[in-house]
């Protein structure tokens, strides 16, 4: 990955809750046959979501995954979608993608139950949602200053941080060591995921104020 500081590694696709609990995980294993009438990315998302379809969940995705056909497939499985979009995705309304906006301007178009919107902040932000009617609302930033933003962007920002939170917490006290054995890296990462998930459940069930490092140390002491 040319844009990353660590350009080489093993790619994991993860489905997380908004709080960072890892619900499902898939390791990239190279080219594989896609399901019928679906792209590689659409097949990946449907596999990760397989246990959670038809239950009324709401999936948040960034522009790497999100597309109009995928949102329609998920909606048919009683699963709402909200996420950013790449401007070159197929089927998007050109009156939205090509329109020039002034800062703060917000426009949208509807196709059946799917809304595609565009908002000008510092740059253009293209968004797709099947859960909200696009509209501008007041929201506070980190400095508690009020700002008007589209409701779909506000909810996306609030719920999309789960993957980042899980990665952040696991990176603080990760157990992998340098090794050329790819399977060892996978095993160590899955161990980190298991420990993080167990810590999340422990905090939810007990209300404990124990820190993550203290939890890991307690596990180590119990094992030794």
C-alpha positions as CSV (number, residue, x, y, z in Angstrom):
1,X,0.0,0.0,0.0
2,X,2.0,3.0,-1.4
3,X,0.3,5.6,0.8
4,X,1.1,3.8,4.1
5,X,4.2,4.1,6.2
6,X,4.2,0.3,6.6
7,X,3.8,-0.6,2.9
8,X,3.8,-4.4,3.2
9,X,1.9,-6.7,5.5
10,X,-1.1,-9.0,5.8
11,X,-4.5,-7.5,5.1
12,X,-7.4,-8.1,7.4
13,X,-11.0,-7.1,6.7
14,X,-12.9,-6.5,9.9
15,X,-16.5,-5.9,10.8
16,X,-16.7,-4.0,14.1
17,X,-19.4,-2.5,16.4
18,X,-19.5,1.3,16.8
19,X,-17.7,0.8,20.1
20,X,-14.9,-1.3,18.6
21,X,-15.9,-4.9,19.4
22,X,-14.7,-7.1,16.5
23,X,-17.7,-9.0,15.1
24,X,-16.2,-10.7,12.2
25,X,-12.8,-10.9,10.4
26,X,-11.5,-12.2,7.1
27,X,-7.8,-12.5,6.0
28,X,-7.1,-11.5,2.4
29,X,-5.9,-14.7,0.7
30,X,-5.6,-13.5,-2.9
31,X,-8.0,-13.8,-5.8
32,X,-11.1,-15.9,-5.2
33,X,-14.2,-16.5,-7.2
34,X,-16.9,-14.0,-6.6
35,X,-20.5,-14.8,-5.9
36,X,-22.9,-14.5,-8.8
37,X,-23.7,-10.9,-10.0
38,X,-21.4,-9.3,-7.3
39,X,-18.1,-7.6,-7.4
40,X,-15.1,-8.7,-5.2
41,X,-15.9,-5.9,-2.7
42,X,-19.6,-6.7,-2.6
43,X,-18.9,-10.4,-2.0
44,X,-16.6,-9.5,0.8
45,X,-19.1,-7.3,2.6
46,X,-21.9,-9.8,2.2
47,X,-19.6,-12.6,3.7
48,X,-18.6,-10.4,6.7
49,X,-22.3,-9.5,7.2
50,X,-23.7,-13.0,6.7
51,X,-24.6,-13.6,10.4
52,X,-26.1,-10.1,10.7
53,X,-28.4,-9.8,7.7
54,X,-32.2,-9.7,7.9
55,X,-32.0,-8.4,11.5
56,X,-32.5,-4.6,11.0
57,X,-28.8,-3.6,11.5
58,X,-27.2,-0.4,10.2
59,X,-23.9,-0.8,8.4
60,X,-21.4,2.1,8.1
61,X,-18.8,1.9,5.4
62,X,-16.1,4.2,3.9
63,X,-15.7,4.8,0.2
64,X,-13.6,1.8,-0.4
65,X,-16.6,-0.5,0.1
66,X,-19.7,1.6,-0.4
67,X,-21.6,1.6,-3.7
68,X,-25.2,2.0,-4.9
69,X,-25.6,-1.7,-6.0
70,X,-24.3,-2.9,-2.7
71,X,-26.6,-0.6,-0.7
72,X,-29.6,-2.0,-2.6
73,X,-28.5,-5.6,-2.0
74,X,-28.1,-4.9,1.8
75,X,-31.4,-3.1,1.9
76,X,-33.1,-6.1,0.4
77,X,-31.6,-8.0,3.4
78,X,-33.2,-5.5,5.9
79,X,-29.9,-3.9,6.5
80,X,-29.4,-0.1,6.2
81,X,-26.3,1.5,4.9
82,X,-24.6,4.9,5.4
83,X,-21.2,5.8,4.2
84,X,-18.9,8.0,2.0
85,X,-18.7,7.3,-1.7
86,X,-16.1,7.5,-4.5
87,X,-17.2,9.8,-7.3
88,X,-16.5,7.1,-10.0
89,X,-18.9,4.5,-8.6
90,X,-21.4,3.3,-11.2
91,X,-25.0,4.5,-11.2
92,X,-24.5,7.7,-9.3
93,X,-26.6,10.7,-10.4
94,X,-24.4,13.0,-12.5
95,X,-26.3,16.1,-11.4
96,X,-24.8,15.4,-8.0
97,X,-21.3,14.2,-8.8
98,X,-20.6,17.0,-11.3
99,X,-22.2,19.9,-9.5
100,X,-20.0,22.6,-8.2
101,X,-20.8,23.6,-4.6
102,X,-20.0,26.6,-2.4
103,X,-18.7,25.9,1.1
104,X,-21.5,24.7,3.3
105,X,-23.8,23.9,0.4
106,X,-25.7,20.5,0.5
107,X,-27.6,18.8,-2.3
108,X,-29.1,15.3,-2.6
109,X,-31.0,13.0,-4.9
110,X,-33.2,10.0,-4.2
111,X,-33.4,6.7,-6.0
112,X,-36.1,4.5,-4.5
113,X,-35.0,4.2,-0.8
114,X,-31.4,5.3,-1.4
115,X,-30.2,8.9,-1.0
116,X,-27.0,10.2,-2.6
117,X,-25.8,13.5,-1.2
118,X,-23.0,15.9,-1.6
119,X,-21.7,18.5,0.9
120,X,-19.0,21.0,0.5
121,X,-16.8,21.4,3.6
122,X,-13.1,22.0,3.0
123,X,-13.6,19.6,0.1
124,X,-16.5,17.8,-1.5
125,X,-17.9,14.9,0.5
126,X,-20.1,12.4,-1.3
127,X,-22.3,10.2,0.8
128,X,-24.9,7.5,0.4
129,X,-27.5,6.5,2.9
130,X,-30.7,4.3,3.1
131,X,-31.4,5.3,6.7
132,X,-31.8,9.1,6.8
133,X,-33.5,11.8,4.8
134,X,-30.5,14.1,4.0
135,X,-30.9,17.4,5.9
136,X,-28.7,19.9,7.7
137,X,-28.5,19.8,11.5
138,X,-26.6,21.6,14.2
139,X,-23.8,19.7,15.8
140,X,-20.9,20.5,18.2
141,X,-17.3,19.9,17.4
142,X,-14.5,18.9,19.8
143,X,-14.3,22.5,21.0
144,X,-18.1,22.5,21.6
145,X,-18.5,25.0,18.8
146,X,-21.7,24.6,16.9
147,X,-21.6,23.9,13.2
148,X,-24.2,22.8,10.6
149,X,-23.5,19.5,9.0
150,X,-25.6,16.9,7.1
151,X,-27.3,14.3,9.3
152,X,-25.8,11.5,7.3
153,X,-22.3,12.8,7.8
154,X,-22.8,13.4,11.6
155,X,-24.0,9.8,12.1
156,X,-21.3,8.4,9.9
157,X,-18.6,10.2,12.0
158,X,-20.2,9.0,15.2
159,X,-20.4,5.3,14.3
160,X,-17.5,4.8,11.9
161,X,-14.8,4.9,14.5
162,X,-15.2,1.3,15.7
163,X,-12.5,-0.2,13.5
164,X,-10.1,2.6,14.3
165,X,-10.7,2.2,18.0
166,X,-10.1,-1.5,17.9
167,X,-6.9,-1.1,15.9
168,X,-5.7,1.7,18.2
169,X,-6.2,-0.3,21.4
170,X,-4.6,-3.4,20.0
171,X,-1.6,-1.4,18.7
172,X,-0.7,-0.1,22.2
173,X,0.2,-3.5,23.7
174,X,0.4,-5.8,20.6
175,X,2.0,-9.2,21.2
176,X,3.5,-9.9,17.7
177,X,7.3,-10.0,17.3
178,X,9.3,-9.8,14.0
179,X,8.9,-13.0,12.1
180,X,9.1,-14.0,8.5
181,X,6.4,-16.7,9.1
182,X,3.1,-15.2,7.8
183,X,1.0,-17.7,9.7
184,X,2.6,-16.6,13.0
185,X,1.6,-12.9,12.3
186,X,-2.0,-14.0,11.7
187,X,-2.1,-16.1,14.9
188,X,-0.7,-13.2,17.0
189,X,-3.2,-10.8,15.5
190,X,-6.1,-13.1,16.2
191,X,-4.8,-13.4,19.8
192,X,-4.8,-9.6,20.1
193,X,-8.4,-9.5,18.8
194,X,-9.5,-12.2,21.2
195,X,-7.9,-10.3,24.2
196,X,-9.4,-7.0,23.1
197,X,-12.9,-8.5,22.6
198,X,-12.7,-10.2,26.0
199,X,-11.7,-6.9,27.6
200,X,-14.6,-5.2,26.0
201,X,-17.1,-7.8,27.3
202,X,-15.5,-7.7,30.7
203,X,-16.0,-3.9,30.9
204,X,-19.6,-4.1,29.6
205,X,-20.6,-6.8,32.1
206,X,-18.8,-5.7,35.2
207,X,-18.6,-1.9,34.8
208,X,-15.0,-2.2,36.0
209,X,-12.6,0.7,35.6
210,X,-9.6,-1.6,35.0
211,X,-7.3,-0.3,32.3
212,X,-6.5,-2.5,29.2
213,X,-2.9,-3.0,30.2
214,X,-3.9,-4.1,33.7
215,X,-6.4,-6.6,32.1
216,X,-3.6,-8.1,29.9
217,X,-1.3,-8.4,32.9
218,X,-4.0,-10.1,34.9
219,X,-4.4,-12.7,32.0
220,X,-0.7,-13.2,31.9
221,X,-0.4,-13.7,35.7
222,X,-3.3,-16.2,35.6
223,X,-1.7,-18.2,32.8
224,X,1.8,-18.3,34.5
